[in-house]
């Protein structure tokens, strides 16, 4: 992510302003979410574009350069993507620090209950947005390192300072995300199947999966 986007959308005043706008006019859309995520990923491989974006002085200039490079976005779409992700991360961080909230969330029977609890604490996101972010995190290869010498799988549960494993396991129980982990990023020739990122030929069930279910059900 680019630091100036923090000042454009995620500093205190801007964040609160956009948070309220998004609450009133949510533009939740999977295609837009994926388009923005793919754009940021592509910029990492384009040093010149990354430098140019880093020099943008305002959101309009950032959007203009993105459009010139084939990604048609609006300020509202960028704000929604960034602010929604920040709300989910802030709420999961709050849950990690507050055992009463964490226990309440882990007892949720449906993702709708989870989202309603978040809203009670002033964090607004949809079930779909939660699923997209958790799927994105779980699909990262670095979260599932493989020791090929012995064939053991070690599922990493921490993402930054947040123990993301709790919420991935819960989402699996709900059926919100598929109970698979990637061995490697999707192949280009399978890109037409991006609506289902957990294709069997690229995924496996980690050995800890069934233990995770026993733990969450006990």
C-alpha positions in Angstrom: 0.0 0.0 0.0 1.2 3.5 -0.6 1.8 5.9 2.3 0.0 8.8 0.8 -3.2 6.8 0.6 -3.2 6.9 4.4 -3.3 10.7 4.4 -5.9 10.7 1.6 -8.3 8.3 3.3 -7.1 6.8 6.6 -6.0 9.6 8.8 -8.4 10.3 11.7 -10.6 12.9 10.1 -10.6 11.4 6.6 -11.2 8.0 7.9 -14.2 9.0 10.0 -15.7 11.0 7.2 -15.3 8.2 4.7 -16.5 5.6 7.2 -19.8 7.5 7.6 -20.2 7.9 3.8 -19.6 4.2 3.2 -22.1 3.3 6.0 -24.8 5.3 4.2 -23.9 4.5 0.6 -22.1 1.1 0.6 -20.9 0.1 -2.8 -19.8 -3.4 -1.9 -18.9 -5.3 -5.1 -16.7 -8.3 -5.5 -15.5 -7.3 -9.0 -14.4 -3.9 -7.7 -12.7 -5.3 -4.6 -10.7 -7.8 -6.8 -9.9 -5.1 -9.4 -8.4 -2.8 -6.8 -6.5 -5.6 -5.1 -5.1 -6.8 -8.5 -4.1 -3.2 -9.4 -2.1 -2.8 -6.1 -0.5 -6.1 -6.7 0.5 -5.2 -10.3 2.0 -1.9 -9.2 4.5 -3.8 -7.0 6.1 -5.1 -10.2 6.2 -1.7 -11.9 8.8 0.5 -10.3 8.1 3.5 -12.5 4.4 3.5 -11.8 4.9 2.8 -8.1 7.2 5.9 -8.0 4.7 8.1 -9.8 1.8 7.0 -7.6 4.0 7.7 -4.6 4.4 11.3 -5.8 0.7 12.0 -6.2 -0.4 15.1 -4.2 -4.1 14.3 -3.9 -6.6 11.5 -4.5 -7.6 12.9 -7.9 -4.0 12.7 -9.2 -3.7 9.1 -7.9 -6.9 8.1 -9.6 -5.8 9.8 -12.9 -2.5 7.9 -13.0 -4.3 4.6 -12.1 -6.8 5.2 -15.0 -3.9 6.0 -17.4 -2.5 2.6 -16.5 -5.6 0.7 -17.3 -7.4 0.6 -14.0 -10.6 2.7 -14.0 -11.4 3.6 -10.4 -13.3 6.3 -8.6 -12.3 8.0 -5.4 -15.4 6.4 -3.7 -14.3 2.9 -4.7 -10.7 3.4 -3.4 -12.1 4.8 -0.2 -14.5 1.9 0.3 -11.8 -0.7 -0.3 -9.3 0.9 2.1 -11.7 2.0 4.8 -13.6 -1.3 4.9 -10.4 -3.3 5.3 -9.3 -0.9 8.1 -12.6 -1.4 9.9 -12.3 -5.2 9.8 -8.7 -5.1 11.0 -9.5 -2.6 13.8 -12.4 -4.7 14.9 -10.4 -8.0 15.0 -7.6 -6.1 16.9 -10.2 -4.9 19.4 -11.5 -8.5 19.8 -8.0 -9.7 20.4 -7.6 -7.2 23.2 -11.0 -7.7 24.7 -11.8 -11.3 25.8 -15.5 -10.6 26.2 -15.9 -9.5 22.6 -13.7 -12.4 21.4 -15.7 -15.0 23.3 -18.9 -13.5 21.9 -17.6 -13.6 18.3 -16.3 -17.2 18.7 -19.8 -18.2 19.8 -21.4 -16.7 16.7 -23.5 -19.3 14.9 -23.6 -17.3 11.7 -21.5 -14.7 9.9 -24.5 -12.4 10.2 -24.2 -12.5 14.0 -20.5 -11.7 13.7 -21.2 -8.6 11.5 -24.0 -7.5 13.8 -21.7 -7.6 16.8 -19.1 -5.6 14.9 -21.8 -3.0 14.1 -22.7 -2.8 17.8 -19.1 -1.5 18.4 -19.2 0.9 15.5 -17.5 -1.2 12.8 -19.5 -1.6 9.6 -18.7 -4.2 7.0 -20.7 -6.9 5.2 -20.5 -10.7 5.4 -19.2 -10.7 1.8 -16.4 -8.2 2.6 -15.4 -10.2 5.7 -15.3 -13.3 3.5 -13.2 -11.6 0.8 -10.6 -10.4 3.2 -10.3 -13.7 5.1 -10.1 -15.6 1.8 -7.4 -13.3 0.6 -5.4 -13.7 3.8 -5.8 -17.5 3.8 -4.8 -17.8 0.1 -1.4 -16.1 0.7 1.2 -18.9 0.3 3.4 -17.4 3.1 0.7 -18.3 5.6 1.1 -22.0 4.8 4.8 -22.8 4.7 5.6 -26.4 3.7 8.6 -28.4 4.9 9.1 -30.6 1.8 11.8 -32.6 3.5 9.4 -34.4 5.8 6.1 -33.4 4.2 4.8 -31.6 7.2 2.5 -28.6 6.9 2.7 -25.8 9.5 -0.3 -23.5 9.3 0.6 -20.0 10.5 -2.1 -18.3 12.6 -0.7 -14.8 13.1 -1.1 -12.0 10.6 0.8 -9.0 12.0 -0.3 -8.7 15.6 -3.7 -10.3 15.0 -4.3 -14.0 15.5 -6.2 -14.5 12.3 -6.4 -18.3 12.6 -9.4 -18.0 15.0 -11.5 -16.1 12.4 -10.4 -18.3 9.5 -11.5 -21.4 11.4 -14.8 -19.8 12.4 -15.4 -18.8 8.7 -14.8 -22.4 7.7 -17.4 -23.6 10.2 -19.9 -21.2 8.7 -19.0 -22.3 5.2 -18.0 -18.7 4.4 -14.6 -19.7 3.1 -13.4 -23.0 1.6 -11.5 -25.3 4.0 -8.4 -25.4 1.8 -5.0 -23.6 1.7 -3.0 -22.7 -1.4 0.3 -24.4 -2.1 1.2 -21.7 -4.6 -0.4 -18.7 -6.3 -3.0 -19.4 -9.0 -1.6 -20.2 -12.4 -2.2 -17.7 -15.2 -3.9 -20.2 -17.5 -6.5 -20.9 -14.7 -7.3 -17.2 -14.3 -10.7 -17.7 -15.8 -11.6 -19.6 -12.6 -10.8 -16.7 -10.2 -14.4 -16.8 -8.7 -13.3 -20.1 -7.1 -9.7 -19.5 -5.8 -9.6 -22.9 -4.0 -9.3 -25.3 -7.0 -8.4 -28.9 -5.9 -5.3 -29.1 -8.2 -3.8 -26.1 -6.4 -4.8 -26.8 -2.8 -4.6 -29.2 0.0 -6.3 -29.9 3.4 -3.7 -29.1 6.1 -3.2 -31.9 8.6 -4.3 -29.5 11.4 -7.7 -28.9 9.7 -9.6 -31.6 11.4 -8.0 -30.8 14.8 -9.1 -27.2 14.2 -12.7 -28.4 13.8 -12.5 -30.5 16.9 -11.2 -27.5 18.9 -13.8 -25.1 17.6 -16.7 -27.6 18.3 -15.6 -28.6 21.8 
